[in-house]
Amino acid sequence: MDINEDCIRRRAYRMWEVEGRPPGRYEDHWQRARQEIETELLRASEHMSNTDHRLPLHVEEALIVDVALYDCTRGG
């Protein structure tokens, strides 16, 4: 799955900030961010393919997609 690097960069940066900005953890944060986004996008994709789109989405279902795309839809 091809993910925009800006999405990964924003997620990795947030991880770095949450963890207190530790030095030397760039690669770890990058890999974790990429894995999280891939997992969330795959989950959202699978969920959407199993959803009857003629019916309105429940809030919880809409949030799956929103969370998965959070870093990919902000700024940049």
C-alpha positions as CSV (number, residue, x, y, z in Angstrom):
1,M,0.0,0.0,0.0
2,D,1.4,3.3,-1.1
3,I,1.2,6.0,1.7
4,N,2.1,9.6,1.3
5,E,5.3,10.3,3.2
6,D,3.7,13.5,4.6
7,C,1.2,11.4,6.4
8,I,3.9,9.2,7.9
9,R,5.9,12.3,8.9
10,R,3.0,13.9,10.7
11,R,2.2,10.7,12.6
12,A,5.9,10.1,13.5
13,Y,6.2,13.7,14.7
14,R,3.2,13.3,17.0
15,M,4.6,10.1,18.4
16,W,7.9,11.9,19.1
17,E,6.2,14.7,20.9
18,V,4.0,12.4,23.0
19,E,7.1,10.5,24.1
20,G,8.8,13.6,25.3
21,R,10.9,14.3,22.2
22,P,13.6,11.7,22.8
23,P,16.7,12.0,20.6
24,G,17.7,9.2,18.2
25,R,14.3,7.6,17.7
26,Y,13.5,8.8,14.2
27,E,13.6,5.5,12.5
28,D,11.5,3.8,15.2
29,H,8.8,6.5,15.1
30,W,8.8,6.4,11.3
31,Q,8.4,2.6,11.1
32,R,5.7,2.6,13.8
33,A,3.8,5.5,12.1
34,R,3.9,3.8,8.7
35,Q,2.7,0.5,10.2
36,E,-0.2,2.2,12.1
37,I,-1.4,4.1,9.1
38,E,-1.1,1.0,6.8
39,T,-3.1,-1.1,9.4
40,E,-5.8,1.7,9.8
41,L,-6.2,2.2,6.0
42,L,-6.5,-1.6,5.4
43,R,-9.1,-1.9,8.2
44,A,-11.0,1.1,6.8
45,S,-10.8,-0.4,3.3
46,E,-12.0,-3.8,4.4
47,H,-14.8,-2.2,6.4
48,M,-16.0,0.0,3.6
49,S,-16.0,-3.0,1.2
50,N,-18.3,-4.8,3.6
51,T,-20.6,-1.9,4.2
52,D,-24.0,-1.5,2.4
53,H,-23.4,2.1,1.1
54,R,-27.1,2.6,0.5
55,L,-27.6,2.9,4.2
56,P,-26.2,5.9,6.3
57,L,-23.0,5.1,8.2
58,H,-23.2,5.0,11.9
59,V,-20.9,7.4,13.7
60,E,-18.6,4.5,14.8
61,E,-18.2,3.4,11.2
62,A,-17.5,6.9,9.9
63,L,-14.8,7.3,12.6
64,I,-12.9,4.2,11.4
65,V,-12.2,6.0,8.1
66,D,-11.7,9.4,9.8
67,V,-9.0,8.0,12.2
68,A,-7.3,6.1,9.4
69,L,-6.9,9.2,7.3
70,Y,-6.3,11.8,10.1
71,D,-2.7,12.4,9.3
72,C,-3.3,12.3,5.5
73,T,-5.9,15.0,5.5
74,R,-4.4,17.6,7.7
75,G,-2.5,20.5,6.0
76,G,0.4,19.9,3.7
